[in-house]
Amino acid sequence: MKPSKVVEFLIDNIDPLGQGVSKINNQIVFIPKTLPGERGKAKILRKKGKVFFAEIEELTHPSPDRIESECPHFHQCGGCSYLHTRYSTEIEIKENTLKRAFAKFEDIKFTTVEAPNRFSYRNRVQLHYHSKSQSLGQMKGMSNYIIPTPDCLLPNEKVSEEIKSLYSGDSLWQKLQGQPPKGHVEIYARDNNVITSYNQHYAAGGFTQVNEEMNIKLNQLVKETLEKMNPSNCVELFGGNGNLSNHLIKSHSELKRIIFDIYPHEMSSERTQFVNADIFKTPVAELGSTVSREFSKVDSLIIDPPRSGYKELDAFVDLIKPKNIIYVSCDHQTLKRDLENLNGYKLEEVFLFDLFPSTFHFETVAILTRDN
Ligand SMILES: C[S@@+](CC[C@H](N)C(=O)[O-])C[C@H]1O[C@@H](n2cnc3c(N)ncnc32)[C@H](O)[C@@H]1O
C-alpha cells in the first residue's frame, strides 16, 4: 500500500489515541475520526514501521452514533478526536480503552466521572506559530501543517477571547520579533488574569489543572478517599501547590504533609514541608530519607506525575511503605507500568476522570492499599 493509494476499510475498534483501527490486506491501518463498524474508502498517507496511517476519502456506511461536529475545525485539526460522535460514545470508548489496559489486574472496581461540559473548559491553551507564513493554530492531524483555530471550542471564555484577539491585526507577529521563527504561544487564564507567553515551558507561571470544574471533582475524590483512610500524614510527589491535599489540610488540623515538586511554591500551612527537587534526578534514597526524617511511618502517598510517570515508584514505595497510595495519572499506560512493578499493594479501584473531554486524553486515579 503506497501513499495516496485509496483502500476500502471497515473499522474494528478504536485505539488509545482515538484512531479507528482497520485490517486491510492483513495490514493494520489507523484512520482517525471514524467509529467502530464504519465502512468506506480511505487514502493511505504514510507507513511507520509495520503500520499505515490513512484519512477518510468517503464514508459509505456511517455509524448510527455519528453526529455532525459542532466545531468548524474538527475535520482538519489534530487536537480533538471525538466530536464526530455523542459524548456518551466518547465516554464508552475511553472506558473500553482503560478496561483493556487494566485487564491484567483482578477484581478492580471501575468508576467513571464524566465532565459536565464538553466545551469551554480549558484555562490554558498552547498554539503553534510559524512567523514566515504567519500561521497560528493547532497541528493538522498527521502532518506538520498549522491550521488556524480561532473558533476552537475547548478554551474557556477568557482564553477564547484572547485567542481571537491574537488572530486580529499584526500585534502577535510584532511581539514575536526576536523569538525563534517557529514555536508556541501559551494563553493561560489564572488568578483573574490572562497571561500570554512565548516559547516558555508548559504551564508557565505554575501548573494548575486545566479543567477547573473537573479539578473540583478530583479534589473531592482525593479528600473523600483520604478521609476514609484517616491519615495523620501524607507525602505528595509531583505535588505542585498541594492542589490535591489542600482541602484535607484545611479541614484536618492534625494532618502533616511533605510536598515534592520541581517548581517552588509558597505554602501557607505550618504543617506542610515543601521540598523543591527534581524528582527524576534525585536518588530515591535521598527522597526516602527526607521523608523518614519527618515521619517515622507514612500513611498516604499521593503521586501525580507528568505523562512519563515515575519509573522509580516501586523503589520509593519500598523505602517509605505507605499504608495507601493515590496515583493520579494523565497517561494510563505509564500508570499501568508503574503499578505493575509495585509489590505488596492491592489495586482497589480505578477512576476514569474525564478531565479532557473531546480529546483522546483522560485522567486516571488509582487507589491502592498495602497488603498488611
Ligand atoms: C500533573 S502536575 C500535578 C500537580 C498537582 N498535583 C496539581 O494537581 O496541581 C505534575 C507536577 O509535576 C511537577 N514536575 C514536573 N517535572 C518534575 C520533576 N522532574 N521533578 C519534580 N516535579 C516535577 C510539575 O511542576 C507539576 O506540578
The ligand as an ORCA input file, in Angstrom:
! r2SCAN-3c Opt
* xyz 0 1
  C       0.312     16.769     36.594
  S       1.068     18.052     37.510
  C       0.347     17.816     39.103
  C       0.465     18.940     40.076
  C      -0.513     18.903     41.257
  N      -0.692     17.595     41.807
  C      -1.854     19.507     40.868
  O      -2.880     18.796     40.914
  O      -1.914     20.710     40.545
  C       2.683     17.491     37.632
  C       3.594     18.273     38.524
  O       4.894     17.686     38.396
  C       5.850     18.717     38.508
  N       7.069     18.207     37.887
  C       7.330     18.041     36.570
  N       8.550     17.544     36.398
  C       9.076     17.368     37.638
  C      10.324     16.872     38.121
  N      11.273     16.483     37.278
  N      10.529     16.816     39.459
  C       9.555     17.240     40.308
  N       8.371     17.722     39.916
  C       8.134     17.781     38.599
  C       5.207     19.915     37.827
  O       5.766     21.111     38.296
  C       3.740     19.756     38.211
  O       3.465     20.496     39.376
*
